[in-house]
Amino acid sequence: MQVLVTGAAGFLGSHLTDRLLAEGHTVLGVDNLSTGDAENLAHLANEPRFRFELRDICLPFDPGQSTTSSTLLPRPVRPSIFAWPSRPSAWAP
């Protein structure tokens, strides 16, 4: 299965990504790094079934188009996991 994980560089997103890859899935991780840390995904740099895109999920984008590989995750991709920022200050008014 092809999976889009938003908040992939956060604590939950990075562990979810690891689990999905361990189960044999292909993962597109998206994060704007506002509360996440790219270091959480550094160990996946050579994983062929993982692609990371630095972007704000609130802005439109085509997960089938990529600067690294447009064939890794052809459309359609169904977003299935959404994680809220882990710090209340990040989402409180």
Kinemage of the C-alpha trace (Angstrom):
@kinemage 1
@onewidth
@group {chain A} dominant
@subgroup {mainchain}
@vectorlist {calphas} color= white
{ca met a 1} P 0.000 0.000 0.000
{ca gln a 2} L 1.107 3.560 -0.634
{ca val a 3} L 0.673 5.820 2.383
{ca leu a 4} L 0.897 9.580 2.896
{ca val a 5} L 2.000 10.474 6.439
{ca thr a 6} L 1.599 14.104 7.438
{ca gly a 7} L 3.717 15.319 10.316
{ca ala a 8} L 6.246 12.648 9.369
{ca ala a 9} L 9.174 14.332 11.136
{ca gly a 10} L 7.407 14.471 14.487
{ca phe a 11} L 7.587 11.847 17.208
{ca leu a 12} L 4.389 10.022 16.236
{ca gly a 13} L 4.802 10.513 12.494
{ca ser a 14} L 8.366 9.216 12.415
{ca his a 15} L 7.488 6.110 14.423
{ca leu a 16} L 4.411 5.513 12.265
{ca thr a 17} L 6.599 5.822 9.172
{ca asp a 18} L 9.047 3.264 10.575
{ca arg a 19} L 6.204 0.860 11.301
{ca leu a 20} L 4.618 1.245 7.861
{ca leu a 21} L 7.959 0.654 6.143
{ca ala a 22} L 8.589 -2.399 8.338
{ca glu a 23} L 5.242 -3.760 7.152
{ca gly a 24} L 6.337 -3.326 3.518
{ca his a 25} L 4.437 -0.168 2.603
{ca thr a 26} L 5.698 2.719 0.476
{ca val a 27} L 5.576 6.022 2.378
{ca leu a 28} L 5.509 9.668 1.357
{ca gly a 29} L 6.305 11.716 4.464
{ca val a 30} L 5.272 15.369 4.469
{ca asp a 31} L 6.173 17.882 7.163
{ca asn a 32} L 6.814 21.621 7.397
{ca leu a 33} L 9.185 21.052 10.347
{ca ser a 34} L 7.374 23.624 12.488
{ca thr a 35} L 7.333 21.174 15.414
{ca gly a 36} L 9.038 18.122 13.907
{ca asp a 37} L 12.734 17.460 13.384
{ca ala a 38} L 14.220 16.083 10.166
{ca glu a 39} L 16.717 14.188 12.330
{ca asn a 40} L 13.832 11.842 13.245
{ca leu a 41} L 13.868 10.630 9.633
{ca ala a 42} L 17.623 10.731 8.939
{ca his a 43} L 17.943 6.951 9.246
{ca leu a 44} L 15.610 6.591 6.238
{ca ala a 45} L 17.852 8.510 3.823
{ca asn a 46} L 18.696 5.360 1.836
{ca glu a 47} L 15.286 3.676 2.120
{ca pro a 48} L 13.956 3.314 -1.461
{ca arg a 49} L 10.329 3.044 -0.321
{ca phe a 50} L 10.418 6.361 1.548
{ca arg a 51} L 10.291 9.898 0.224
{ca phe a 52} L 10.202 13.080 2.333
{ca glu a 53} L 8.823 16.385 1.163
{ca leu a 54} L 9.267 19.599 3.106
{ca arg a 55} L 5.943 21.384 2.664
{ca asp a 56} L 2.945 22.781 4.480
{ca ile a 57} L 0.103 20.287 4.208
{ca cys a 58} L -2.380 23.194 4.363
{ca leu a 59} L -1.247 24.283 0.897
{ca pro a 60} L -2.324 22.306 -2.174
{ca phe a 61} L 0.186 19.910 -3.699
{ca asp a 62} L 0.212 16.901 -5.971
{ca pro a 63} L 1.751 13.899 -4.201
{ca gly a 64} L 2.297 12.292 -7.600
{ca gln a 65} L 4.730 15.036 -8.627
{ca ser a 66} L 8.048 15.215 -6.849
{ca thr a 67} L 11.457 16.766 -7.173
{ca thr a 68} L 13.031 13.379 -6.373
{ca ser a 69} L 10.854 10.769 -8.090
{ca ser a 70} L 7.493 11.077 -9.777
{ca thr a 71} L 7.101 7.321 -10.106
{ca leu a 72} L 7.464 6.362 -6.448
{ca leu a 73} L 3.924 7.306 -5.473
{ca pro a 74} L 1.714 7.610 -8.548
{ca arg a 75} L -1.755 8.962 -7.964
{ca pro a 76} L -4.144 8.338 -6.367
{ca val a 77} L -2.774 8.579 -2.840
{ca arg a 78} L -5.287 8.455 -0.024
{ca pro a 79} L -4.270 10.519 3.015
{ca ser a 80} L -4.948 8.228 5.933
{ca ile a 81} L -3.111 9.578 8.981
{ca phe a 82} L -3.170 13.108 10.358
{ca ala a 83} L -1.217 14.094 13.473
{ca trp a 84} L -1.769 17.293 15.459
{ca pro a 85} L 1.229 19.254 16.741
{ca ser a 86} L 2.428 17.782 20.019
{ca arg a 87} L 2.791 21.138 21.758
{ca pro a 88} L -0.448 22.940 22.694
{ca ser a 89} L 1.282 26.292 22.072
{ca ala a 90} L 1.589 25.307 18.405
{ca trp a 91} L -2.180 25.197 17.887
{ca ala a 92} L -3.612 27.396 20.649
{ca pro a 93} L -4.926 30.822 19.593
